[in-house]
């Protein structure tokens, strides 16, 4: 239980019951936390939270009374598992912060400046703020279609389609946090969220399925613990049922931080979008691009132009404000900038070729153009010296084989350095689909989120992966090496 101060001062107590209302049987009791065994999957349990201390209060919690008896309940798996991984004999402590199906297709996981994990639910259209040690979480945003989470004036920002009928790739996906979030002297408590906003229509004959996507800035209310006051940075992003991408990062250019957004090519040239126009190399279109936005509005007129930097590279040639920063992107699920240049679409380098060659590849070889793919989704740069040999390594998530893949970079960050003769080292392989990862500031903990779905689209439908831990959030803590009779010497 995560209780506010009135309960904490009095000593918050928890009691858990089985049975039914009117016929309850106690199964556990304790202060702050209760460890239970022998629970039955599918059964309902009742939780009582109370305090009999002198500081207890019956007041209703809210912005005007944040210290009243409000609380959150987190249910997490007991215990952790020591796992050995990779040919380097590294040993990690594996902990489930969120068990099976506790999240609805988590997409993004970010370690925030507030030392909490921020997790987006692609299909649930919620954002969680999660304790990285206990897994206790609070819902800081819910923009599902019928949600009343936002104020009545802002419910127009809720998603506008039925996900059970029109289910795109992604959903509420990308998230980035302002570098001065919760800053002690000049806080900028902004969180940027990208999501598929509404379904428009589908054209017959595999000519495309069309959605509208959005990028929205929310403000974190430190009293209520919720995201509010939405402002659109872009509300006309092209969307599709395939290749929306939706990854976001904040990175500096010439000393100024900007928001970069990965906009996929809409799956043009394959499956139900086989005959959709391919616009990845058309600078006038936002499809198949990296887009760049201001973190704060500039002085331009209009509600949207003010979010587009005046020195974006295609403004002059197009004769208007354009968010386009880089062209020729297929389905960018991996974007990172942290000390090195941004890494863009490492799997799909075909767009470096001529437009005619690109069109031929994707029209005649749908899927990955007959290229083998790891199905990378999520990329981070490990810069800490804690784990020997890891500093300045790219860490990628793989939707195939449920693993992390490490690639050691040279000092300039321009090429991969082999590790004992291999260009990659794999970790935690299993029957899961790793969607994204985050790294703790001290370099000791790795966090991953896992799909609930069995496939993404296209050829993966023929080889579905039934996840062993669907919708899980897992933490891997580095312990040392299994180099002394199979046990870590650290």
Secondary structure, DSSP 4 states (H G I P E B T S, - for coil): -EE-HHHHHH--EEEEEEEETTEEEEEEEEES-----SPPTT---EEEEE--STT---PPPBTTBTTSS-EE-----S--EEEEETTTTEEEEEEEEE-TTSSSSEEEEEE-TTS-EEEEETTT-EEEEE-TTT--EEEEEE--TT---S-GGGGGGS-BS-TTTS--S-SEEEEEE-TTTT-TTT---EEEEEEEEEEEEE-TTT--EEEEEEEEEEEEETTTTEEEEEEEEEEEEEE-SS--EEEEEEEEETTEEEEEEEE--TTTTSGGGTTSPP-TT-TTS-TTEEEEEESS--S-SSTTGGGS-TT-TTHHHHTS---EEEE--S----EE-SSSPPEE-TT-GGGGS-HHHHHHHHHHSTTTTT-----EEEEEEE--SSSTTTTTEEEEEETTTTEEEEEEB-TTSSSBPPBTTBS-EEES-SSS-EEEEEE-TTS-EEEEEE-SSS--SGGGGGG----SSTT-EEEEEEEEEEEETTEE--
